[in-house]
Amino acid sequence: MALSIGEKIPSFELPATDGNTYTADSILGEKATVIMFWCNHCPYVVPNQDRMIEMADVYRDKGVTFAAICANNEITHPTDNFEHMKQRSEEKGYNFPYLRDDSQDTTRNFGAERTPEIFAFDSNGTLSYHGRIDDNHEDVSMAQSHDLRNALDSLIAGETPAVQKTGAYGCSIKWK
């Protein structure tokens, strides 16, 4: 079961493609934190890569941090293994930590089910938005509802997002 709005960010300690290990506390942003459940192969993630890189750039100076977590089974989906994650991060120029949850425990603690699936936390690490990036995963110019951006703008302003939960759509997490 997914985290509920108002719950705290679960603790974790995960290795990243940049050679560092990150904890929930080490990635908390001054105003907000975005955790994206992510992978390399998903046709819903692939078209979102550039927009999330751009969003991380735009919101970094506003006190928002981003991190992506891949937990997919690397046996059944070898392009989601740690080496391929490193390659993808370098190829795309990810400007956020790309973390590997090999045990899948962190993913279970969040209750994530899809890639991409977004969890946005306020400055205190309290879940304030959960769901999709926006309402068009293929073409951002066609999106009518910019759910994550709207939530982040509210959190930066110290307000509760008007929409706190949307349905995430994408590929299922590939469990072991």
MARBA-3410 file (N, C-alpha, C, O; in Angstrom, 1 decimal):
176
0.8,-1.2,0.0,0.0,0.0,0.0,0.9,1.2,0.0,1.9,1.3,0.8 ~ 0.6,2.2,-0.8,1.4,3.4,-1.0,1.3,4.3,0.2,0.3,4.3,1.0 ~ 2.3,5.1,0.4,2.3,6.1,1.5,1.1,6.9,1.3,0.6,7.2,0.2 ~ 0.5,7.4,2.4,-0.6,8.3,2.4,-0.1,9.7,2.5,0.9,10.0,3.1 ~ -0.9,10.6,2.0,-0.6,12.1,2.1,-0.5,12.3,3.6,-1.3,11.9,4.4
0.6,13.1,4.0,0.8,13.4,5.4,1.8,12.5,6.1,2.2,12.8,7.2 ~ 2.2,11.4,5.5,3.2,10.5,6.0,4.6,11.0,5.7,4.8,11.7,4.7 ~ 5.5,10.7,6.6,6.9,11.1,6.4,7.6,10.2,5.4,7.3,9.0,5.2 ~ 8.7,10.8,4.8,9.5,10.0,3.9,10.1,8.8,4.6,10.7,9.0,5.6 ~ 10.0,7.7,4.0,10.6,6.5,4.6,12.2,6.6,4.6,12.7,7.2,3.7
12.8,6.1,5.6,14.3,6.2,5.6,14.8,5.1,4.6,14.2,4.1,4.4 ~ 16.0,5.5,4.1,16.6,4.6,3.2,18.1,4.9,3.1,18.5,6.1,3.4 ~ 18.9,4.0,2.6,20.3,4.3,2.2,20.6,3.4,1.0,20.6,2.2,1.0 ~ 20.8,4.2,-0.1,20.9,3.5,-1.4,22.1,4.0,-2.2,22.4,5.2,-2.1 ~ 22.8,3.1,-3.0,23.9,3.6,-3.8,23.3,4.3,-5.1,22.2,4.0,-5.5
24.1,5.2,-5.6,23.7,5.9,-6.8,24.7,5.8,-7.9,25.9,5.4,-7.6 ~ 24.3,6.1,-9.1,25.2,5.9,-10.2,26.4,6.9,-10.2,27.3,6.7,-10.9 ~ 26.3,7.9,-9.4,27.4,8.9,-9.3,28.5,8.4,-8.3,29.5,9.1,-8.0 ~ 28.3,7.2,-7.7,29.3,6.6,-6.8,29.1,6.9,-5.4,29.8,6.4,-4.5 ~ 28.1,7.8,-5.1,27.7,8.1,-3.7,26.6,7.2,-3.2,25.9,6.6,-4.0
26.4,7.2,-1.9,25.3,6.6,-1.2,24.5,7.7,-0.6,25.0,8.6,0.0 ~ 23.2,7.6,-0.8,22.2,8.7,-0.4,21.3,8.1,0.6,20.9,6.9,0.6 ~ 20.9,8.9,1.6,19.8,8.6,2.6,18.7,9.5,2.3,18.8,10.5,1.6 ~ 17.5,9.2,2.9,16.4,10.1,2.8,16.8,11.5,3.3,16.4,12.5,2.7 ~ 17.5,11.5,4.5,17.9,12.8,5.1,18.8,13.6,4.2,18.7,14.8,4.1
19.7,12.9,3.5,20.7,13.6,2.7,20.1,14.3,1.4,20.8,15.1,0.8 ~ 19.0,13.8,1.0,18.4,14.4,-0.2,17.3,15.4,0.0,16.7,16.0,-0.9 ~ 16.9,15.6,1.3,15.8,16.5,1.6,16.1,17.9,1.1,17.2,18.5,1.4 ~ 15.2,18.5,0.3,15.4,19.9,-0.2,14.9,20.9,0.8,14.1,20.6,1.7 ~ 15.3,22.1,0.7,14.9,23.2,1.6,13.4,23.4,1.5,12.8,23.7,2.5
12.8,23.4,0.3,11.4,23.6,0.1,10.6,22.3,-0.2,9.5,22.2,0.2 ~ 11.2,21.4,-0.9,10.5,20.2,-1.4,11.5,19.2,-1.9,12.7,19.5,-2.2 ~ 11.1,17.9,-1.9,11.9,16.8,-2.4,11.0,16.0,-3.3,9.9,15.6,-2.9 ~ 11.5,15.6,-4.5,10.8,14.8,-5.4,11.5,13.4,-5.5,12.7,13.4,-5.9 ~ 10.8,12.4,-5.2,11.3,11.0,-5.4,10.6,10.4,-6.6,9.3,10.3,-6.5
11.3,10.0,-7.6,10.7,9.4,-8.8,11.1,7.9,-8.8,12.3,7.6,-8.8 ~ 10.1,7.1,-9.0,10.4,5.7,-9.2,10.5,5.6,-10.7,9.6,6.0,-11.5 ~ 11.6,5.0,-11.2,12.2,5.2,-12.5,12.8,3.9,-13.0,13.0,3.0,-12.2 ~ 13.1,3.8,-14.3,13.9,2.7,-14.8,14.4,3.1,-16.2,14.0,4.2,-16.7 ~ 15.2,2.3,-16.8,15.7,2.6,-18.1,14.8,2.2,-19.3,14.8,2.8,-20.3
14.1,1.0,-19.1,13.4,0.5,-20.3,12.0,1.0,-20.5,11.5,0.9,-21.6 ~ 11.3,1.5,-19.5,9.9,1.8,-19.6,9.6,2.8,-20.7,10.2,3.9,-20.6 ~ 8.6,2.6,-21.6,8.3,3.5,-22.6,7.5,4.7,-22.0,7.2,5.7,-22.7 ~ 7.1,4.7,-20.7,6.5,5.9,-20.1,7.6,6.7,-19.4,7.4,7.9,-19.3 ~ 8.7,6.1,-19.0,9.8,6.9,-18.4,10.6,7.6,-19.5,11.0,8.8,-19.4
11.0,6.8,-20.6,11.9,7.4,-21.6,11.5,8.8,-22.1,12.3,9.6,-22.2 ~ 10.2,9.0,-22.5,9.9,10.4,-23.0,9.8,11.4,-21.9,9.7,12.6,-22.1 ~ 9.9,11.0,-20.6,9.9,11.9,-19.5,11.3,12.3,-19.0,11.4,13.2,-18.2 ~ 12.3,11.7,-19.5,13.6,12.0,-19.0,14.0,13.4,-19.2,14.5,14.1,-18.3 ~ 13.9,14.0,-20.4,14.3,15.3,-20.7,13.5,16.3,-19.9,14.0,17.3,-19.3
12.2,16.1,-19.7,11.4,17.0,-19.0,11.7,17.0,-17.5,11.6,18.0,-16.8 ~ 12.1,15.8,-17.0,12.5,15.8,-15.6,13.9,16.4,-15.3,14.1,17.0,-14.3 ~ 14.8,16.3,-16.3,16.1,17.0,-16.2,15.8,18.5,-16.2,16.4,19.2,-15.4 ~ 15.0,18.9,-17.1,14.6,20.4,-17.2,14.0,20.8,-15.9,14.3,21.9,-15.4 ~ 13.0,20.1,-15.4,12.3,20.4,-14.2,13.3,20.5,-13.0,13.2,21.4,-12.2
14.2,19.6,-12.9,15.2,19.6,-11.8,16.1,20.9,-11.9,16.4,21.5,-10.9 ~ 16.4,21.3,-13.1,17.2,22.5,-13.3,16.4,23.7,-12.9,16.9,24.6,-12.2 ~ 15.1,23.8,-13.3,14.3,25.0,-13.0,14.1,25.1,-11.5,14.1,26.2,-10.9 ~ 13.8,23.9,-10.8,13.4,24.0,-9.4,14.6,23.9,-8.4,14.4,24.2,-7.2 ~ 15.8,23.6,-8.9,16.9,23.5,-8.0,17.2,24.8,-7.2,17.3,24.8,-6.0
17.1,25.9,-7.9,17.4,27.2,-7.3,16.2,27.7,-6.4,16.3,28.7,-5.8 ~ 15.1,27.0,-6.5,13.9,27.3,-5.7,13.9,26.4,-4.4,12.9,26.4,-3.7 ~ 14.9,25.6,-4.2,15.0,24.8,-3.0,14.4,23.4,-3.1,14.0,22.8,-2.1 ~ 14.3,22.9,-4.3,13.7,21.6,-4.5,14.8,20.6,-5.0,15.6,20.9,-5.9 ~ 14.9,19.4,-4.4,15.8,18.4,-4.9,15.0,17.2,-5.5,13.8,17.0,-5.2
15.7,16.6,-6.4,15.1,15.4,-7.1,16.0,14.2,-7.0,17.2,14.4,-6.8 ~ 15.4,13.0,-6.9,16.1,11.8,-7.0,15.3,10.7,-7.6,14.0,10.8,-7.5 ~ 15.9,9.8,-8.4,15.2,8.7,-9.0,15.6,7.4,-8.4,16.8,7.2,-8.1 ~ 14.7,6.5,-8.3,15.0,5.2,-7.7,14.6,4.1,-8.7,13.4,4.1,-9.2 ~ 15.5,3.2,-9.0,15.2,2.0,-9.9,15.3,0.8,-9.0,16.3,0.5,-8.4
14.2,0.0,-9.0,14.2,-1.2,-8.2,13.9,-2.4,-9.1,13.7,-3.5,-8.5 ~ 13.8,-2.3,-10.4,13.4,-3.4,-11.2,14.3,-4.6,-11.1,15.5,-4.4,-10.9 ~ 13.7,-5.8,-11.3,14.4,-7.0,-11.3,15.4,-7.0,-12.5,15.0,-7.0,-13.6 ~ 16.7,-7.1,-12.2,17.7,-7.0,-13.2,17.8,-8.3,-14.0,18.5,-8.4,-15.0 ~ 17.3,-9.4,-13.4,17.4,-10.7,-14.1,16.4,-10.7,-15.3,16.7,-11.1,-16.4
15.1,-10.3,-15.0,14.1,-10.3,-16.0,14.2,-9.0,-16.9,13.7,-9.0,-18.1 ~ 14.8,-8.0,-16.4,15.0,-6.7,-17.2,16.4,-6.2,-17.1,16.7,-5.2,-16.3 ~ 17.3,-6.9,-17.8,18.8,-6.5,-17.6,19.1,-5.1,-18.0,20.2,-4.6,-17.5 ~ 18.4,-4.4,-18.8,18.7,-3.0,-19.1,18.4,-2.1,-17.9,18.8,-0.9,-18.0 ~ 17.8,-2.6,-16.8,17.6,-1.8,-15.6,18.7,-2.1,-14.6,18.5,-1.7,-13.4
19.7,-2.9,-14.9,20.8,-3.2,-13.9,21.6,-1.9,-13.6,21.5,-0.9,-14.3 ~ 22.4,-2.0,-12.6,23.2,-0.8,-12.1,24.1,-0.3,-13.2,24.3,0.9,-13.3 ~ 24.8,-1.2,-13.9,25.7,-0.7,-15.0,25.0,0.0,-16.1,25.4,1.1,-16.6 ~ 23.8,-0.5,-16.5,23.0,0.2,-17.5,22.4,1.5,-16.9,22.3,2.5,-17.6 ~ 22.1,1.6,-15.6,21.7,2.8,-15.0,22.8,3.9,-15.1,22.5,5.0,-15.4
24.0,3.5,-14.8,25.1,4.4,-14.9,25.3,4.9,-16.3,25.4,6.1,-16.5 ~ 25.2,4.0,-17.3,25.3,4.5,-18.7,24.2,5.5,-19.0,24.4,6.5,-19.7 ~ 22.9,5.2,-18.6,21.8,6.1,-18.9,22.0,7.4,-18.3,21.8,8.5,-18.9 ~ 22.4,7.4,-17.0,22.6,8.7,-16.3,23.6,9.5,-17.0,23.5,10.7,-17.1 ~ 24.7,8.9,-17.4,25.8,9.7,-18.2,25.3,10.1,-19.5,25.5,11.3,-19.9
24.7,9.2,-20.3,24.2,9.6,-21.6,23.2,10.7,-21.6,23.3,11.7,-22.4 ~ 22.3,10.7,-20.7,21.2,11.7,-20.6,21.7,13.0,-19.8,21.1,14.0,-19.9 ~ 22.7,12.8,-19.0,23.1,13.9,-18.2,22.2,14.2,-17.0,21.8,15.3,-16.7 ~ 21.8,13.1,-16.4,20.9,13.2,-15.2,21.5,14.2,-14.2,22.7,14.0,-13.8 ~ 20.7,15.2,-13.8,21.2,16.1,-12.8,20.5,15.9,-11.5,20.3,16.8,-10.7
20.2,14.7,-11.2,19.7,14.2,-9.9,20.3,12.8,-9.7,20.7,12.1,-10.6 ~ 20.4,12.4,-8.4,20.9,11.1,-8.1,20.0,10.0,-8.7,18.7,10.1,-8.6 ~ 20.6,9.0,-9.2,19.8,7.9,-9.8,20.2,6.7,-8.9,21.3,6.1,-9.0 ~ 19.3,6.3,-8.0,19.6,5.3,-7.0,19.1,3.9,-7.3,18.1,3.7,-8.1 ~ 19.9,2.9,-6.8,19.5,1.5,-7.1,19.0,0.9,-5.8,19.7,0.8,-4.8
17.8,0.4,-5.9,17.1,-0.3,-4.7,17.1,-1.8,-5.1,16.1,-2.4,-5.5 ~ 18.2,-2.5,-5.0,18.4,-3.9,-5.4,17.5,-4.8,-4.5,16.9,-5.8,-5.0 ~ 17.4,-4.5,-3.2,16.5,-5.3,-2.3,15.1,-5.1,-2.6,14.2,-5.9,-2.2 ~ 14.7,-4.0,-3.2,13.3,-3.5,-3.4,12.6,-3.1,-2.1,11.4,-2.9,-2.1 ~ 13.3,-3.1,-1.0,12.7,-2.8,0.3,12.3,-1.3,0.3,11.2,-1.0,0.8
13.1,-0.4,-0.2,12.7,1.0,-0.2,11.4,1.2,-1.0,10.5,1.9,-0.6 ~ 11.4,0.6,-2.2,10.2,0.7,-3.1,9.0,0.2,-2.4,7.9,0.8,-2.5 ~ 9.1,-0.9,-1.7,8.0,-1.5,-0.9,7.6,-0.5,0.2,6.4,-0.3,0.5 ~ 8.5,0.1,0.9,8.2,1.1,2.0,7.5,2.3,1.4,6.6,2.9,2.1 ~ 7.8,2.7,0.2,7.0,3.8,-0.4,5.7,3.4,-0.9,4.7,4.1,-1.0
5.6,2.1,-1.2,4.4,1.5,-1.8,4.3,1.9,-3.3,3.2,1.9,-3.9 ~ 5.4,2.1,-4.0,5.4,2.4,-5.4,5.0,1.2,-6.2,5.4,0.0,-5.8 ~ 4.3,1.4,-7.3,3.9,0.3,-8.1,4.3,0.5,-9.6,4.2,-0.4,-10.4 ~ 4.6,1.7,-10.0,4.8,2.1,-11.4,6.1,2.8,-11.6,6.7,3.4,-10.7 ~ 6.5,2.9,-12.9,7.5,3.8,-13.4,6.9,4.5,-14.6,6.5,3.9,-15.5
6.9,5.8,-14.5,7.3,6.7,-13.4,6.2,6.8,-12.4,5.0,6.8,-12.8 ~ 6.6,7.0,-11.2,5.6,7.3,-10.1,6.3,8.3,-9.2,7.4,8.1,-8.8 ~ 5.6,9.4,-8.9,6.2,10.5,-8.2,5.7,10.7,-6.8,4.5,10.5,-6.5 ~ 6.6,10.9,-5.9,6.3,11.2,-4.5,6.9,12.6,-4.2,8.2,12.7,-4.2 ~ 6.2,13.6,-3.9,6.7,14.9,-3.5,6.5,15.2,-2.1,5.4,15.1,-1.6
7.5,15.6,-1.4,7.5,15.9,0.0,7.8,17.3,0.3,8.5,18.0,-0.4 ~ 7.2,17.9,1.4,7.4,19.3,1.7,8.8,19.4,2.4,9.5,18.4,2.5 ~ 9.0,20.6,2.9,10.3,20.9,3.6,10.6,20.1,4.8,11.7,19.9,5.3 ~ 9.5,19.5,5.4,9.6,18.7,6.6,9.7,17.2,6.3,9.7,16.4,7.2 ~ 9.7,16.9,5.0,9.7,15.5,4.6,8.4,14.8,4.7,8.3,13.6,4.9
7.3,15.6,4.6,5.9,15.0,4.7,5.3,14.9,3.3,5.4,15.9,2.5 ~ 4.8,13.8,2.9,4.2,13.5,1.6,3.1,14.5,1.4,2.1,14.6,2.1 ~ 3.3,15.3,0.3,2.3,16.3,-0.1,1.7,16.1,-1.5,0.6,16.7,-1.8 ~ 2.3,15.3,-2.3,1.8,15.0,-3.6,2.3,13.6,-4.0,3.4,13.2,-3.8 ~ 1.3,12.8,-4.6,1.7,11.5,-5.1,0.9,11.2,-6.4,-0.3,11.4,-6.5
1.7,10.8,-7.4,1.0,10.4,-8.6,1.8,10.6,-9.9,3.0,10.2,-9.9 ~ 1.3,11.2,-10.9,1.9,11.4,-12.2,2.6,12.7,-12.3,2.5,13.6,-11.4 ~ 3.4,12.8,-13.3,4.1,14.1,-13.6,3.1,15.1,-14.2,3.0,16.2,-13.7 ~ 2.4,14.7,-15.2,1.3,15.5,-15.8,0.4,14.6,-16.5,0.5,13.4,-16.4 ~ -0.5,15.1,-17.3,-1.5,14.3,-17.9,-1.2,13.9,-19.3,-2.0,13.4,-20.1
0.1,14.1,-19.8,0.5,13.6,-21.1,1.9,13.1,-21.0,2.9,14.0,-21.1 ~ 2.1,11.9,-20.9,3.5,11.3,-20.8,4.3,11.4,-22.1,5.5,11.3,-22.0 ~ 3.6,11.5,-23.2,4.4,11.5,-24.5,4.8,12.9,-24.9,5.9,13.0,-25.5 ~ 4.0,13.9,-24.7,4.3,15.2,-25.3,3.9,16.3,-24.3,2.7,16.6,-24.1 ~ 4.9,16.8,-23.6,4.7,17.8,-22.5,3.9,19.0,-23.1,3.2,19.7,-22.4
4.1,19.4,-24.4,3.4,20.5,-24.9,1.9,20.3,-25.0,1.1,21.2,-25.1 ~ 1.5,19.0,-24.9,0.1,18.7,-25.0,-0.6,18.5,-23.6,-1.8,18.3,-23.5 ~ 0.2,18.6,-22.6,-0.3,18.4,-21.2,-1.2,19.6,-20.9,-0.9,20.8,-21.1 ~ -2.3,19.2,-20.3,-3.3,20.2,-19.8,-3.2,20.4,-18.3,-3.6,21.5,-17.8 ~ -2.7,19.4,-17.6,-2.7,19.5,-16.1,-1.2,19.1,-15.7,-0.8,18.0,-15.7
-0.5,20.1,-15.3,0.9,20.0,-14.9,0.9,19.7,-13.4,1.3,20.6,-12.6 ~ 0.5,18.5,-13.0,0.3,18.2,-11.6,1.5,18.3,-10.7,1.4,18.9,-9.6 ~ 2.7,17.8,-11.1,3.9,17.9,-10.3,4.3,19.3,-10.2,4.6,19.8,-9.1 ~ 4.4,20.1,-11.3,4.8,21.5,-11.2,3.8,22.3,-10.3,4.3,23.1,-9.5 ~ 2.5,22.0,-10.4,1.6,22.8,-9.6,1.8,22.5,-8.1,1.8,23.4,-7.3
2.1,21.2,-7.8,2.3,20.8,-6.4,3.6,21.5,-5.9,3.6,22.0,-4.8 ~ 4.7,21.5,-6.7,5.9,22.1,-6.3,5.8,23.6,-6.1,6.3,24.1,-5.2 ~ 5.1,24.2,-7.0,4.9,25.7,-6.9,4.1,26.0,-5.6,4.4,27.0,-4.9 ~ 3.2,25.2,-5.2,2.4,25.3,-3.9,3.4,25.1,-2.7,3.4,25.9,-1.8 ~ 4.2,24.1,-2.8,5.1,23.8,-1.7,6.1,24.9,-1.5,6.5,25.3,-0.4
6.6,25.4,-2.6,7.6,26.5,-2.5,7.0,27.7,-1.9,7.6,28.5,-1.2 ~ 5.7,27.9,-2.2,5.0,29.1,-1.6,4.5,28.8,-0.1,3.9,29.7,0.5 ~ 4.8,27.6,0.4,4.4,27.3,1.7,3.0,26.9,1.8,2.4,26.9,2.9 ~ 2.4,26.5,0.7,0.9,26.1,0.7,0.8,24.6,0.5,1.7,23.9,0.0 ~ -0.4,24.1,0.8,-0.8,22.8,0.5,-1.2,22.7,-1.0,-2.0,23.5,-1.4
-0.7,21.7,-1.7,-1.1,21.6,-3.1,-2.6,21.4,-3.3,-3.2,20.7,-2.5 ~ -3.2,22.0,-4.2,-4.7,21.9,-4.5,-5.0,20.5,-4.8,-6.1,19.9,-4.4 ~ -4.2,19.8,-5.6,-4.3,18.4,-6.0,-3.2,17.7,-5.3,-2.0,17.9,-5.7 ~ -3.5,16.7,-4.5,-2.5,16.0,-3.7,-2.3,14.6,-4.2,-1.2,14.0,-3.9 ~ -3.2,14.1,-5.0,-3.1,12.7,-5.5,-3.7,12.6,-6.9,-4.8,13.1,-7.1
-2.9,12.0,-7.8,-3.4,11.6,-9.1,-3.0,10.2,-9.4,-2.1,9.6,-8.6 ~ -3.6,9.6,-10.3,-3.2,8.2,-10.7,-1.9,8.2,-11.5,-1.7,8.9,-12.5 ~ -0.9,7.4,-11.0,0.3,7.3,-11.8,0.1,6.3,-12.9,-0.6,5.3,-12.7 ~ 0.6,6.6,-14.1,0.5,5.6,-15.2,1.8,5.3,-15.7,2.7,6.2,-15.8 ~ 2.1,4.1,-16.1,3.4,3.6,-16.6,3.5,2.1,-16.4,2.5,1.4,-16.3
4.7,1.7,-16.5,5.0,0.2,-16.4,5.0,-0.2,-14.9,5.3,0.6,-14.0 ~ 4.6,-1.4,-14.7,4.6,-1.9,-13.3,6.1,-2.1,-12.9,7.0,-2.4,-13.7 ~ 6.3,-2.0,-11.6,7.6,-2.3,-11.0,7.8,-3.8,-11.3,6.9,-4.6,-11.1 ~ 9.0,-4.2,-11.7,9.3,-5.6,-12.0,9.9,-6.2,-10.7,11.1,-6.1,-10.4 ~ 9.0,-6.9,-10.0,9.4,-7.5,-8.7,10.2,-8.8,-8.9,10.0,-9.5,-9.9
11.0,-9.1,-7.9,11.7,-10.3,-7.8,10.9,-11.4,-7.3,11.3,-12.6,-7.2
END
